[in-house]
Amino acid sequence: MDIVYISSLQVETVIGIYDWEREVRQVVTLDLEMGTDIRQAALTEDIDSTLNYKSVCDRLIEFVQESEFLLVETMAEEIATLVMHEFNVPWLKLRLGKPNAISQAADVGVIIERGKRF
């Protein structure tokens, strides 16, 4: 299995359980590893033969900006489902961070893995 990755994608959204969090947009960060097979793209140099990270980023930015979640856990599950279904990804690892949630910490969040490696 090959992996196409996205590192430190930053998107503003409404996320959190506290009243003040529902009134402001906060930045979340996404790190994503997606299982795929790049051999055909490498042979043909055809972008349509691979998992296009720009298309994934554009879709995630759109989705996260338009979404409102209480928990990062829910957002992570929805992102994983979207990527796996819309981009035909059989396995992924997602790190979703909320960098300004705890003033004493650089970042907090969740890491999930979904699907099966081939």
Biopython code that builds the backbone (N, CA, C, O; Angstrom):
import numpy as np
from Bio.PDB.StructureBuilder import StructureBuilder

atoms = [
    (1, "MET", "N", (0.844, -1.177, 0.000)),
    (1, "MET", "CA", (0.000, 0.000, 0.000)),
    (1, "MET", "C", (0.886, 1.235, 0.000)),
    (1, "MET", "O", (1.921, 1.281, 0.665)),
    (2, "ASP", "N", (0.460, 2.220, -0.752)),
    (2, "ASP", "CA", (1.114, 3.518, -0.768)),
    (2, "ASP", "C", (0.259, 4.479, 0.046)),
    (2, "ASP", "O", (-0.915, 4.217, 0.311)),
    (3, "ILE", "N", (0.858, 5.579, 0.431)),
    (3, "ILE", "CA", (0.135, 6.565, 1.244)),
    (3, "ILE", "C", (0.282, 7.943, 0.617)),
    (3, "ILE", "O", (1.392, 8.409, 0.357)),
    (4, "VAL", "N", (-0.841, 8.578, 0.382)),
    (4, "VAL", "CA", (-0.881, 9.994, 0.029)),
    (4, "VAL", "C", (-1.228, 10.726, 1.319)),
    (4, "VAL", "O", (-2.160, 10.340, 2.024)),
    (5, "TYR", "N", (-0.474, 11.787, 1.629)),
    (5, "TYR", "CA", (-0.721, 12.460, 2.906)),
    (5, "TYR", "C", (-0.942, 13.958, 2.740)),
    (5, "TYR", "O", (-0.544, 14.581, 1.756)),
    (6, "ILE", "N", (-1.597, 14.493, 3.755)),
    (6, "ILE", "CA", (-1.821, 15.934, 3.899)),
    (6, "ILE", "C", (-1.370, 16.277, 5.308)),
    (6, "ILE", "O", (-1.753, 15.603, 6.264)),
    (7, "SER", "N", (-0.567, 17.309, 5.446)),
    (7, "SER", "CA", (-0.028, 17.670, 6.755)),
    (7, "SER", "C", (-0.400, 19.100, 7.123)),
    (7, "SER", "O", (-0.207, 20.032, 6.342)),
    (8, "SER", "N", (-0.931, 19.249, 8.318)),
    (8, "SER", "CA", (-1.213, 20.566, 8.917)),
    (8, "SER", "C", (-2.162, 21.431, 8.091)),
    (8, "SER", "O", (-1.945, 22.634, 7.952)),
    (9, "LEU", "N", (-3.204, 20.825, 7.548)),
    (9, "LEU", "CA", (-4.239, 21.602, 6.868)),
    (9, "LEU", "C", (-5.020, 22.362, 7.932)),
    (9, "LEU", "O", (-5.578, 21.748, 8.841)),
    (10, "GLN", "N", (-5.067, 23.681, 7.834)),
    (10, "GLN", "CA", (-5.736, 24.516, 8.826)),
    (10, "GLN", "C", (-7.038, 25.063, 8.254)),
    (10, "GLN", "O", (-7.071, 25.635, 7.164)),
    (11, "VAL", "N", (-8.119, 24.868, 9.028)),
    (11, "VAL", "CA", (-9.442, 25.292, 8.586)),
    (11, "VAL", "C", (-10.174, 25.922, 9.772)),
    (11, "VAL", "O", (-10.112, 25.410, 10.890)),
    (12, "GLU", "N", (-10.864, 27.029, 9.522)),
    (12, "GLU", "CA", (-11.682, 27.660, 10.554)),
    (12, "GLU", "C", (-13.080, 27.059, 10.547)),
    (12, "GLU", "O", (-13.660, 26.810, 9.490)),
    (13, "THR", "N", (-13.614, 26.830, 11.749)),
    (13, "THR", "CA", (-14.931, 26.218, 11.876)),
    (13, "THR", "C", (-15.528, 26.546, 13.238)),
    (13, "THR", "O", (-14.873, 27.154, 14.085)),
    (14, "VAL", "N", (-16.758, 26.142, 13.437)),
    (14, "VAL", "CA", (-17.396, 26.233, 14.749)),
    (14, "VAL", "C", (-17.282, 24.853, 15.382)),
    (14, "VAL", "O", (-17.825, 23.873, 14.873)),
    (15, "ILE", "N", (-16.562, 24.794, 16.508)),
    (15, "ILE", "CA", (-16.326, 23.520, 17.193)),
    (15, "ILE", "C", (-16.240, 23.771, 18.697)),
    (15, "ILE", "O", (-15.529, 24.669, 19.147)),
    (16, "GLY", "N", (-16.964, 22.976, 19.457)),
    (16, "GLY", "CA", (-16.856, 23.085, 20.908)),
    (16, "GLY", "C", (-18.188, 22.963, 21.611)),
    (16, "GLY", "O", (-19.251, 23.109, 21.008)),
    (17, "ILE", "N", (-18.104, 22.689, 22.908)),
    (17, "ILE", "CA", (-19.302, 22.464, 23.718)),
    (17, "ILE", "C", (-19.719, 23.690, 24.525)),
    (17, "ILE", "O", (-20.852, 23.755, 25.001)),
    (18, "TYR", "N", (-18.835, 24.650, 24.682)),
    (18, "TYR", "CA", (-19.142, 25.820, 25.499)),
    (18, "TYR", "C", (-19.842, 26.896, 24.670)),
    (18, "TYR", "O", (-19.622, 27.010, 23.464)),
    (19, "ASP", "N", (-20.679, 27.675, 25.332)),
    (19, "ASP", "CA", (-21.448, 28.711, 24.635)),
    (19, "ASP", "C", (-20.553, 29.644, 23.824)),
    (19, "ASP", "O", (-20.864, 29.963, 22.677)),
    (20, "TRP", "N", (-19.441, 30.083, 24.418)),
    (20, "TRP", "CA", (-18.568, 31.016, 23.701)),
    (20, "TRP", "C", (-17.979, 30.376, 22.452)),
    (20, "TRP", "O", (-17.708, 31.069, 21.471)),
    (21, "GLU", "N", (-17.774, 29.043, 22.477)),
    (21, "GLU", "CA", (-17.220, 28.354, 21.312)),
    (21, "GLU", "C", (-18.219, 28.284, 20.161)),
    (21, "GLU", "O", (-17.829, 28.144, 19.001)),
    (22, "ARG", "N", (-19.473, 28.378, 20.476)),
    (22, "ARG", "CA", (-20.508, 28.319, 19.449)),
    (22, "ARG", "C", (-20.661, 29.671, 18.742)),
    (22, "ARG", "O", (-21.344, 29.768, 17.723)),
    (23, "GLU", "N", (-20.024, 30.709, 19.289)),
    (23, "GLU", "CA", (-20.155, 32.067, 18.742)),
    (23, "GLU", "C", (-18.939, 32.541, 17.950)),
    (23, "GLU", "O", (-18.988, 33.597, 17.318)),
    (24, "VAL", "N", (-17.850, 31.774, 17.976)),
    (24, "VAL", "CA", (-16.626, 32.172, 17.278)),
    (24, "VAL", "C", (-16.142, 31.023, 16.401)),
    (24, "VAL", "O", (-16.472, 29.859, 16.630)),
    (25, "ARG", "N", (-15.369, 31.375, 15.414)),
    (25, "ARG", "CA", (-14.754, 30.348, 14.568)),
    (25, "ARG", "C", (-13.359, 30.062, 15.124)),
    (25, "ARG", "O", (-12.613, 30.977, 15.472)),
    (26, "GLN", "N", (-13.033, 28.799, 15.198)),
    (26, "GLN", "CA", (-11.736, 28.367, 15.699)),
    (26, "GLN", "C", (-11.014, 27.575, 14.614)),
    (26, "GLN", "O", (-11.643, 26.999, 13.726)),
    (27, "VAL", "N", (-9.710, 27.555, 14.698)),
    (27, "VAL", "CA", (-8.907, 26.797, 13.753)),
    (27, "VAL", "C", (-8.780, 25.361, 14.251)),
    (27, "VAL", "O", (-8.505, 25.111, 15.424)),
    (28, "VAL", "N", (-8.991, 24.420, 13.320)),
    (28, "VAL", "CA", (-8.630, 23.025, 13.561)),
    (28, "VAL", "C", (-7.551, 22.661, 12.551)),
    (28, "VAL", "O", (-7.481, 23.241, 11.467)),
    (29, "THR", "N", (-6.712, 21.698, 12.914)),
    (29, "THR", "CA", (-5.671, 21.239, 12.004)),
    (29, "THR", "C", (-5.910, 19.770, 11.672)),
    (29, "THR", "O", (-6.313, 18.979, 12.525)),
    (30, "LEU", "N", (-5.655, 19.429, 10.430)),
    (30, "LEU", "CA", (-5.866, 18.062, 9.958)),
    (30, "LEU", "C", (-4.568, 17.510, 9.391)),
    (30, "LEU", "O", (-3.921, 18.141, 8.555)),
    (31, "ASP", "N", (-4.198, 16.330, 9.855)),
    (31, "ASP", "CA", (-3.128, 15.536, 9.255)),
    (31, "ASP", "C", (-3.794, 14.250, 8.799)),
    (31, "ASP", "O", (-4.479, 13.587, 9.577)),
    (32, "LEU", "N", (-3.593, 13.906, 7.557)),
    (32, "LEU", "CA", (-4.307, 12.775, 6.988)),
    (32, "LEU", "C", (-3.344, 11.899, 6.201)),
    (32, "LEU", "O", (-2.582, 12.395, 5.370)),
    (33, "GLU", "N", (-3.378, 10.595, 6.462)),
    (33, "GLU", "CA", (-2.676, 9.599, 5.663)),
    (33, "GLU", "C", (-3.741, 8.733, 5.021)),
    (33, "GLU", "O", (-4.621, 8.216, 5.709)),
    (34, "MET", "N", (-3.668, 8.568, 3.709)),
    (34, "MET", "CA", (-4.697, 7.832, 2.967)),
    (34, "MET", "C", (-4.057, 6.728, 2.143)),
    (34, "MET", "O", (-3.161, 6.978, 1.336)),
    (35, "GLY", "N", (-4.524, 5.509, 2.354)),
    (35, "GLY", "CA", (-4.010, 4.365, 1.620)),
    (35, "GLY", "C", (-4.497, 4.369, 0.179)),
    (35, "GLY", "O", (-5.671, 4.613, -0.095)),
    (36, "THR", "N", (-3.581, 4.096, -0.726)),
    (36, "THR", "CA", (-3.908, 4.079, -2.155)),
    (36, "THR", "C", (-2.829, 3.292, -2.898)),
    (36, "THR", "O", (-1.913, 2.752, -2.278)),
    (37, "ASP", "N", (-2.935, 3.229, -4.182)),
    (37, "ASP", "CA", (-1.922, 2.603, -5.029)),
    (37, "ASP", "C", (-1.508, 3.636, -6.076)),
    (37, "ASP", "O", (-2.312, 4.021, -6.925)),
    (38, "ILE", "N", (-0.265, 4.078, -6.016)),
    (38, "ILE", "CA", (0.191, 5.148, -6.910)),
    (38, "ILE", "C", (0.881, 4.633, -8.170)),
    (38, "ILE", "O", (1.314, 5.434, -8.997)),
    (39, "ARG", "N", (0.991, 3.326, -8.335)),
    (39, "ARG", "CA", (1.782, 2.775, -9.449)),
    (39, "ARG", "C", (1.303, 3.242, -10.822)),
    (39, "ARG", "O", (2.120, 3.623, -11.660)),
    (40, "GLN", "N", (0.004, 3.219, -11.063)),
    (40, "GLN", "CA", (-0.509, 3.632, -12.384)),
    (40, "GLN", "C", (-0.208, 5.107, -12.660)),
    (40, "GLN", "O", (0.173, 5.477, -13.771)),
    (41, "ALA", "N", (-0.383, 5.929, -11.648)),
    (41, "ALA", "CA", (-0.072, 7.356, -11.813)),
    (41, "ALA", "C", (1.410, 7.565, -12.082)),
    (41, "ALA", "O", (1.785, 8.409, -12.897)),
    (42, "ALA", "N", (2.251, 6.799, -11.401)),
    (42, "ALA", "CA", (3.692, 6.917, -11.612)),
    (42, "ALA", "C", (4.088, 6.503, -13.030)),
    (42, "ALA", "O", (4.986, 7.096, -13.628)),
    (43, "LEU", "N", (3.424, 5.499, -13.555)),
    (43, "LEU", "CA", (3.722, 5.036, -14.924)),
    (43, "LEU", "C", (3.250, 6.016, -15.986)),
    (43, "LEU", "O", (3.929, 6.229, -16.991)),
    (44, "THR", "N", (2.082, 6.610, -15.761)),
    (44, "THR", "CA", (1.459, 7.435, -16.800)),
    (44, "THR", "C", (1.602, 8.934, -16.564)),
    (44, "THR", "O", (1.381, 9.734, -17.473)),
    (45, "GLU", "N", (1.968, 9.308, -15.354)),
    (45, "GLU", "CA", (1.983, 10.716, -14.946)),
    (45, "GLU", "C", (0.636, 11.382, -15.191)),
    (45, "GLU", "O", (0.561, 12.539, -15.606)),
    (46, "ASP", "N", (-0.416, 10.635, -14.929)),
    (46, "ASP", "CA", (-1.790, 11.097, -15.114)),
    (46, "ASP", "C", (-2.419, 11.341, -13.745)),
    (46, "ASP", "O", (-2.577, 10.406, -12.960)),
    (47, "ILE", "N", (-2.772, 12.572, -13.460)),
    (47, "ILE", "CA", (-3.347, 12.934, -12.160)),
    (47, "ILE", "C", (-4.645, 12.195, -11.888)),
    (47, "ILE", "O", (-4.986, 11.954, -10.730)),
    (48, "ASP", "N", (-5.374, 11.830, -12.933)),
    (48, "ASP", "CA", (-6.623, 11.106, -12.754)),
    (48, "ASP", "C", (-6.404, 9.659, -12.315)),
    (48, "ASP", "O", (-7.360, 8.967, -11.965)),
    (49, "SER", "N", (-5.158, 9.202, -12.332)),
    (49, "SER", "CA", (-4.833, 7.835, -11.928)),
    (49, "SER", "C", (-4.379, 7.745, -10.473)),
    (49, "SER", "O", (-3.943, 6.686, -10.022)),
    (50, "THR", "N", (-4.479, 8.827, -9.755)),
    (50, "THR", "CA", (-4.016, 8.821, -8.370)),
    (50, "THR", "C", (-5.036, 9.503, -7.466)),
    (50, "THR", "O", (-6.045, 10.029, -7.934)),
    (51, "LEU", "N", (-4.766, 9.485, -6.203)),
    (51, "LEU", "CA", (-5.575, 10.202, -5.223)),
    (51, "LEU", "C", (-5.075, 11.646, -5.202)),
    (51, "LEU", "O", (-3.967, 11.917, -4.738)),
    (52, "ASN", "N", (-5.880, 12.554, -5.696)),
    (52, "ASN", "CA", (-5.486, 13.949, -5.868)),
    (52, "ASN", "C", (-5.603, 14.690, -4.538)),
    (52, "ASN", "O", (-6.707, 15.008, -4.093)),
    (53, "TYR", "N", (-4.468, 14.961, -3.909)),
    (53, "TYR", "CA", (-4.490, 15.612, -2.599)),
    (53, "TYR", "C", (-5.081, 17.015, -2.651)),
    (53, "TYR", "O", (-5.651, 17.478, -1.663)),
    (54, "LYS", "N", (-4.956, 17.699, -3.783)),
    (54, "LYS", "CA", (-5.583, 19.026, -3.899)),
    (54, "LYS", "C", (-7.097, 18.908, -3.854)),
    (54, "LYS", "O", (-7.758, 19.705, -3.189)),
    (55, "SER", "N", (-7.653, 17.932, -4.548)),
    (55, "SER", "CA", (-9.104, 17.720, -4.512)),
    (55, "SER", "C", (-9.575, 17.352, -3.109)),
    (55, "SER", "O", (-10.624, 17.814, -2.662)),
    (56, "VAL", "N", (-8.799, 16.519, -2.416)),
    (56, "VAL", "CA", (-9.159, 16.148, -1.041)),
    (56, "VAL", "C", (-9.116, 17.387, -0.146)),
    (56, "VAL", "O", (-10.038, 17.616, 0.637)),
    (57, "CYS", "N", (-8.066, 18.177, -0.254)),
    (57, "CYS", "CA", (-7.958, 19.405, 0.563)),
    (57, "CYS", "C", (-9.116, 20.355, 0.292)),
    (57, "CYS", "O", (-9.733, 20.869, 1.224)),
    (58, "ASP", "N", (-9.408, 20.587, -0.972)),
    (58, "ASP", "CA", (-10.509, 21.495, -1.318)),
    (58, "ASP", "C", (-11.820, 21.020, -0.708)),
    (58, "ASP", "O", (-12.583, 21.822, -0.169)),
    (59, "ARG", "N", (-12.084, 19.719, -0.792)),
    (59, "ARG", "CA", (-13.330, 19.172, -0.256)),
    (59, "ARG", "C", (-13.369, 19.254, 1.265)),
    (59, "ARG", "O", (-14.411, 19.564, 1.841)),
    (60, "LEU", "N", (-12.233, 18.979, 1.925)),
    (60, "LEU", "CA", (-12.190, 19.063, 3.383)),
    (60, "LEU", "C", (-12.355, 20.499, 3.869)),
    (60, "LEU", "O", (-13.056, 20.745, 4.850)),
    (61, "ILE", "N", (-11.724, 21.432, 3.198)),
    (61, "ILE", "CA", (-11.877, 22.842, 3.580)),
    (61, "ILE", "C", (-13.341, 23.241, 3.473)),
    (61, "ILE", "O", (-13.891, 23.847, 4.393)),
    (62, "GLU", "N", (-13.969, 22.905, 2.361)),
    (62, "GLU", "CA", (-15.388, 23.223, 2.177)),
    (62, "GLU", "C", (-16.243, 22.586, 3.275)),
    (62, "GLU", "O", (-17.075, 23.257, 3.886)),
    (63, "PHE", "N", (-16.038, 21.302, 3.520)),
    (63, "PHE", "CA", (-16.844, 20.580, 4.507)),
    (63, "PHE", "C", (-16.668, 21.144, 5.918)),
    (63, "PHE", "O", (-17.649, 21.419, 6.609)),
    (64, "VAL", "N", (-15.422, 21.312, 6.338)),
    (64, "VAL", "CA", (-15.152, 21.754, 7.710)),
    (64, "VAL", "C", (-15.613, 23.191, 7.925)),
    (64, "VAL", "O", (-16.169, 23.504, 8.978)),
    (65, "GLN", "N", (-15.395, 24.072, 6.950)),
    (65, "GLN", "CA", (-15.837, 25.466, 7.094)),
    (65, "GLN", "C", (-17.347, 25.569, 7.243)),
    (65, "GLN", "O", (-17.843, 26.428, 7.972)),
    (66, "GLU", "N", (-18.078, 24.701, 6.558)),
    (66, "GLU", "CA", (-19.539, 24.763, 6.586)),
    (66, "GLU", "C", (-20.155, 23.982, 7.745)),
    (66, "GLU", "O", (-21.360, 24.072, 7.977)),
    (67, "SER", "N", (-19.351, 23.226, 8.467)),
    (67, "SER", "CA", (-19.855, 22.361, 9.532)),
    (67, "SER", "C", (-19.810, 23.044, 10.893)),
    (67, "SER", "O", (-19.077, 24.008, 11.114)),
    (68, "GLU", "N", (-20.616, 22.508, 11.786)),
    (68, "GLU", "CA", (-20.571, 22.891, 13.200)),
    (68, "GLU", "C", (-20.693, 21.611, 14.011)),
    (68, "GLU", "O", (-21.663, 20.866, 13.868)),
    (69, "PHE", "N", (-19.706, 21.359, 14.862)),
    (69, "PHE", "CA", (-19.710, 20.169, 15.709)),
    (69, "PHE", "C", (-19.469, 20.564, 17.153)),
    (69, "PHE", "O", (-18.836, 21.581, 17.434)),
    (70, "LEU", "N", (-19.977, 19.755, 18.060)),
    (70, "LEU", "CA", (-19.702, 19.933, 19.477)),
    (70, "LEU", "C", (-18.358, 19.308, 19.842)),
    (70, "LEU", "O", (-17.577, 19.893, 20.592)),
    (71, "LEU", "N", (-18.095, 18.113, 19.305)),
    (71, "LEU", "CA", (-16.902, 17.355, 19.686)),
    (71, "LEU", "C", (-15.969, 17.121, 18.504)),
    (71, "LEU", "O", (-16.421, 16.933, 17.375)),
    (72, "VAL", "N", (-14.668, 17.134, 18.770)),
    (72, "VAL", "CA", (-13.693, 16.800, 17.731)),
    (72, "VAL", "C", (-13.858, 15.340, 17.307)),
    (72, "VAL", "O", (-13.566, 14.991, 16.163)),
    (73, "GLU", "N", (-14.322, 14.490, 18.215)),
    (73, "GLU", "CA", (-14.546, 13.086, 17.884)),
    (73, "GLU", "C", (-15.577, 12.939, 16.762)),
    (73, "GLU", "O", (-15.393, 12.144, 15.839)),
    (74, "THR", "N", (-16.653, 13.706, 16.851)),
    (74, "THR", "CA", (-17.692, 13.651, 15.817)),
    (74, "THR", "C", (-17.157, 14.188, 14.496)),
    (74, "THR", "O", (-17.396, 13.599, 13.442)),
    (75, "MET", "N", (-16.439, 15.298, 14.549)),
    (75, "MET", "CA", (-15.863, 15.860, 13.337)),
    (75, "MET", "C", (-14.910, 14.869, 12.687)),
    (75, "MET", "O", (-14.937, 14.702, 11.468)),
    (76, "ALA", "N", (-14.074, 14.212, 13.471)),
    (76, "ALA", "CA", (-13.123, 13.242, 12.934)),
    (76, "ALA", "C", (-13.848, 12.093, 12.224)),
    (76, "ALA", "O", (-13.458, 11.700, 11.125)),
    (77, "GLU", "N", (-14.886, 11.563, 12.841)),
    (77, "GLU", "CA", (-15.639, 10.467, 12.225)),
    (77, "GLU", "C", (-16.283, 10.907, 10.911)),
    (77, "GLU", "O", (-16.266, 10.160, 9.933)),
    (78, "GLU", "N", (-16.841, 12.098, 10.883)),
    (78, "GLU", "CA", (-17.485, 12.598, 9.661)),
    (78, "GLU", "C", (-16.464, 12.832, 8.551)),
    (78, "GLU", "O", (-16.737, 12.542, 7.386)),
    (79, "ILE", "N", (-15.300, 13.350, 8.902)),
    (79, "ILE", "CA", (-14.246, 13.561, 7.909)),
    (79, "ILE", "C", (-13.781, 12.216, 7.348)),
    (79, "ILE", "O", (-13.620, 12.070, 6.136)),
    (80, "ALA", "N", (-13.565, 11.240, 8.222)),
    (80, "ALA", "CA", (-13.125, 9.919, 7.770)),
    (80, "ALA", "C", (-14.143, 9.300, 6.816)),
    (80, "ALA", "O", (-13.775, 8.765, 5.770)),
    (81, "THR", "N", (-15.407, 9.374, 7.173)),
    (81, "THR", "CA", (-16.466, 8.829, 6.316)),
    (81, "THR", "C", (-16.483, 9.523, 4.961)),
    (81, "THR", "O", (-16.570, 8.866, 3.924)),
    (82, "LEU", "N", (-16.401, 10.847, 4.969)),
    (82, "LEU", "CA", (-16.400, 11.618, 3.721)),
    (82, "LEU", "C", (-15.245, 11.196, 2.812)),
    (82, "LEU", "O", (-15.457, 10.896, 1.637)),
    (83, "VAL", "N", (-14.035, 11.171, 3.351)),
    (83, "VAL", "CA", (-12.865, 10.856, 2.537)),
    (83, "VAL", "C", (-12.942, 9.432, 1.989)),
    (83, "VAL", "O", (-12.658, 9.193, 0.815)),
    (84, "MET", "N", (-13.322, 8.500, 2.839)),
    (84, "MET", "CA", (-13.371, 7.108, 2.401)),
    (84, "MET", "C", (-14.414, 6.894, 1.307)),
    (84, "MET", "O", (-14.170, 6.155, 0.353)),
    (85, "HIS", "N", (-15.561, 7.529, 1.438)),
    (85, "HIS", "CA", (-16.633, 7.327, 0.463)),
    (85, "HIS", "C", (-16.450, 8.161, -0.805)),
    (85, "HIS", "O", (-16.602, 7.644, -1.912)),
    (86, "GLU", "N", (-16.129, 9.433, -0.654)),
    (86, "GLU", "CA", (-16.048, 10.304, -1.832)),
    (86, "GLU", "C", (-14.780, 10.101, -2.653)),
    (86, "GLU", "O", (-14.763, 10.381, -3.851)),
    (87, "PHE", "N", (-13.713, 9.612, -2.010)),
    (87, "PHE", "CA", (-12.445, 9.464, -2.729)),
    (87, "PHE", "C", (-11.996, 8.005, -2.819)),
    (87, "PHE", "O", (-10.863, 7.719, -3.205)),
    (88, "ASN", "N", (-12.884, 7.098, -2.462)),
    (88, "ASN", "CA", (-12.618, 5.663, -2.575)),
    (88, "ASN", "C", (-11.316, 5.267, -1.885)),
    (88, "ASN", "O", (-10.467, 4.594, -2.471)),
    (89, "VAL", "N", (-11.174, 5.692, -0.640)),
    (89, "VAL", "CA", (-9.987, 5.408, 0.156)),
    (89, "VAL", "C", (-10.305, 4.237, 1.086)),
    (89, "VAL", "O", (-11.216, 4.344, 1.907)),
    (90, "PRO", "N", (-9.576, 3.124, 0.978)),
    (90, "PRO", "CA", (-9.885, 1.956, 1.800)),
    (90, "PRO", "C", (-9.384, 2.047, 3.235)),
    (90, "PRO", "O", (-9.909, 1.371, 4.120)),
    (91, "TRP", "N", (-8.369, 2.881, 3.473)),
    (91, "TRP", "CA", (-7.782, 3.032, 4.809)),
    (91, "TRP", "C", (-7.306, 4.460, 4.981)),
    (91, "TRP", "O", (-6.790, 5.076, 4.048)),
    (92, "LEU", "N", (-7.485, 4.979, 6.190)),
    (92, "LEU", "CA", (-6.924, 6.293, 6.486)),
    (92, "LEU", "C", (-6.586, 6.423, 7.956)),
    (92, "LEU", "O", (-7.133, 5.733, 8.816)),
    (93, "LYS", "N", (-5.678, 7.320, 8.206)),
    (93, "LYS", "CA", (-5.322, 7.729, 9.565)),
    (93, "LYS", "C", (-5.482, 9.239, 9.597)),
    (93, "LYS", "O", (-4.921, 9.950, 8.764)),
    (94, "LEU", "N", (-6.244, 9.719, 10.555)),
    (94, "LEU", "CA", (-6.558, 11.142, 10.663)),
    (94, "LEU", "C", (-6.174, 11.648, 12.043)),
    (94, "LEU", "O", (-6.527, 11.055, 13.062)),
    (95, "ARG", "N", (-5.451, 12.745, 12.056)),
    (95, "ARG", "CA", (-5.162, 13.464, 13.297)),
    (95, "ARG", "C", (-5.878, 14.791, 13.194)),
    (95, "ARG", "O", (-5.599, 15.588, 12.298)),
    (96, "LEU", "N", (-6.805, 15.032, 14.114)),
    (96, "LEU", "CA", (-7.557, 16.286, 14.135)),
    (96, "LEU", "C", (-7.181, 17.030, 15.413)),
    (96, "LEU", "O", (-7.431, 16.548, 16.517)),
    (97, "GLY", "N", (-6.581, 18.203, 15.254)),
    (97, "GLY", "CA", (-6.127, 18.986, 16.392)),
    (97, "GLY", "C", (-6.929, 20.265, 16.552)),
    (97, "GLY", "O", (-7.425, 20.849, 15.589)),
    (98, "LYS", "N", (-7.034, 20.673, 17.801)),
    (98, "LYS", "CA", (-7.693, 21.924, 18.151)),
    (98, "LYS", "C", (-6.660, 22.742, 18.943)),
    (98, "LYS", "O", (-6.628, 22.686, 20.172)),
    (99, "PRO", "N", (-5.816, 23.502, 18.226)),
    (99, "PRO", "CA", (-4.627, 24.093, 18.840)),
    (99, "PRO", "C", (-4.872, 25.133, 19.925)),
    (99, "PRO", "O", (-3.999, 25.334, 20.769)),
    (100, "ASN", "N", (-5.989, 25.784, 19.941)),
    (100, "ASN", "CA", (-6.208, 26.829, 20.940)),
    (100, "ASN", "C", (-7.182, 26.421, 22.041)),
    (100, "ASN", "O", (-7.698, 27.278, 22.758)),
    (101, "ALA", "N", (-7.435, 25.134, 22.180)),
    (101, "ALA", "CA", (-8.434, 24.667, 23.142)),
    (101, "ALA", "C", (-7.959, 24.775, 24.588)),
    (101, "ALA", "O", (-8.744, 25.123, 25.470)),
    (102, "ILE", "N", (-6.702, 24.485, 24.840)),
    (102, "ILE", "CA", (-6.129, 24.514, 26.192)),
    (102, "ILE", "C", (-4.927, 25.455, 26.146)),
    (102, "ILE", "O", (-3.973, 25.210, 25.407)),
    (103, "SER", "N", (-4.969, 26.512, 26.921)),
    (103, "SER", "CA", (-3.918, 27.530, 26.825)),
    (103, "SER", "C", (-2.539, 26.991, 27.204)),
    (103, "SER", "O", (-1.533, 27.491, 26.701)),
    (104, "GLN", "N", (-2.467, 26.003, 28.060)),
    (104, "GLN", "CA", (-1.178, 25.458, 28.470)),
    (104, "GLN", "C", (-0.640, 24.385, 27.504)),
    (104, "GLN", "O", (0.486, 23.918, 27.673)),
    (105, "ALA", "N", (-1.416, 24.002, 26.517)),
    (105, "ALA", "CA", (-0.999, 22.956, 25.576)),
    (105, "ALA", "C", (-0.878, 23.530, 24.165)),
    (105, "ALA", "O", (-1.650, 24.404, 23.770)),
    (106, "ALA", "N", (0.086, 23.034, 23.425)),
    (106, "ALA", "CA", (0.251, 23.472, 22.042)),
    (106, "ALA", "C", (-0.918, 23.001, 21.182)),
    (106, "ALA", "O", (-1.319, 23.686, 20.241)),
    (107, "ASP", "N", (-1.463, 21.830, 21.509)),
    (107, "ASP", "CA", (-2.523, 21.251, 20.692)),
    (107, "ASP", "C", (-3.169, 20.108, 21.461)),
    (107, "ASP", "O", (-2.522, 19.459, 22.284)),
    (108, "VAL", "N", (-4.432, 19.868, 21.194)),
    (108, "VAL", "CA", (-5.153, 18.705, 21.717)),
    (108, "VAL", "C", (-6.039, 18.189, 20.598)),
    (108, "VAL", "O", (-6.320, 18.916, 19.645)),
    (109, "GLY", "N", (-6.481, 16.950, 20.702)),
    (109, "GLY", "CA", (-7.357, 16.427, 19.666)),
    (109, "GLY", "C", (-7.453, 14.922, 19.706)),
    (109, "GLY", "O", (-7.287, 14.298, 20.754)),
    (110, "VAL", "N", (-7.728, 14.342, 18.538)),
    (110, "VAL", "CA", (-7.875, 12.894, 18.425)),
    (110, "VAL", "C", (-7.122, 12.379, 17.209)),
    (110, "VAL", "O", (-6.878, 13.111, 16.250)),
    (111, "ILE", "N", (-6.764, 11.116, 17.270)),
    (111, "ILE", "CA", (-6.185, 10.403, 16.135)),
    (111, "ILE", "C", (-7.033, 9.154, 15.938)),
    (111, "ILE", "O", (-7.231, 8.372, 16.867)),
    (112, "ILE", "N", (-7.531, 8.977, 14.715)),
    (112, "ILE", "CA", (-8.322, 7.785, 14.421)),
    (112, "ILE", "C", (-7.774, 7.095, 13.180)),
    (112, "ILE", "O", (-7.183, 7.730, 12.307)),
    (113, "GLU", "N", (-7.977, 5.801, 13.121)),
    (113, "GLU", "CA", (-7.649, 4.996, 11.951)),
    (113, "GLU", "C", (-8.902, 4.255, 11.552)),
    (113, "GLU", "O", (-9.570, 3.657, 12.395)),
    (114, "ARG", "N", (-9.229, 4.290, 10.263)),
    (114, "ARG", "CA", (-10.433, 3.623, 9.781)),
    (114, "ARG", "C", (-10.111, 2.827, 8.516)),
    (114, "ARG", "O", (-9.235, 3.205, 7.738)),
    (115, "GLY", "N", (-10.820, 1.741, 8.326)),
    (115, "GLY", "CA", (-10.642, 0.927, 7.142)),
    (115, "GLY", "C", (-9.599, -0.148, 7.332)),
    (115, "GLY", "O", (-9.138, -0.401, 8.445)),
    (116, "LYS", "N", (-9.234, -0.776, 6.232)),
    (116, "LYS", "CA", (-8.266, -1.864, 6.254)),
    (116, "LYS", "C", (-7.110, -1.560, 5.315)),
    (116, "LYS", "O", (-7.299, -1.136, 4.175)),
    (117, "ARG", "N", (-5.918, -1.789, 5.827)),
    (117, "ARG", "CA", (-4.725, -1.676, 4.977)),
    (117, "ARG", "C", (-4.696, -2.849, 4.024)),
    (117, "ARG", "O", (-5.086, -3.960, 4.382)),
    (118, "PHE", "N", (-4.242, -2.606, 2.829)),
    (118, "PHE", "CA", (-4.143, -3.717, 1.872)),
    (118, "PHE", "C", (-2.718, -3.989, 1.500)),
    (118, "PHE", "O", (-2.448, -4.890, 0.706)),
]
sb = StructureBuilder()
sb.init_structure("model")
sb.init_model(0)
sb.init_chain("A")
sb.init_seg("    ")
for serial, (resi, resn, name, xyz) in enumerate(atoms, 1):
    if name == "N":
        sb.init_residue(resn, " ", resi, " ")
    sb.init_atom(name, np.array(xyz, "f"), 0.0, 1.0, " ", f" {name:<3s}", serial, name[0])
structure = sb.get_structure()
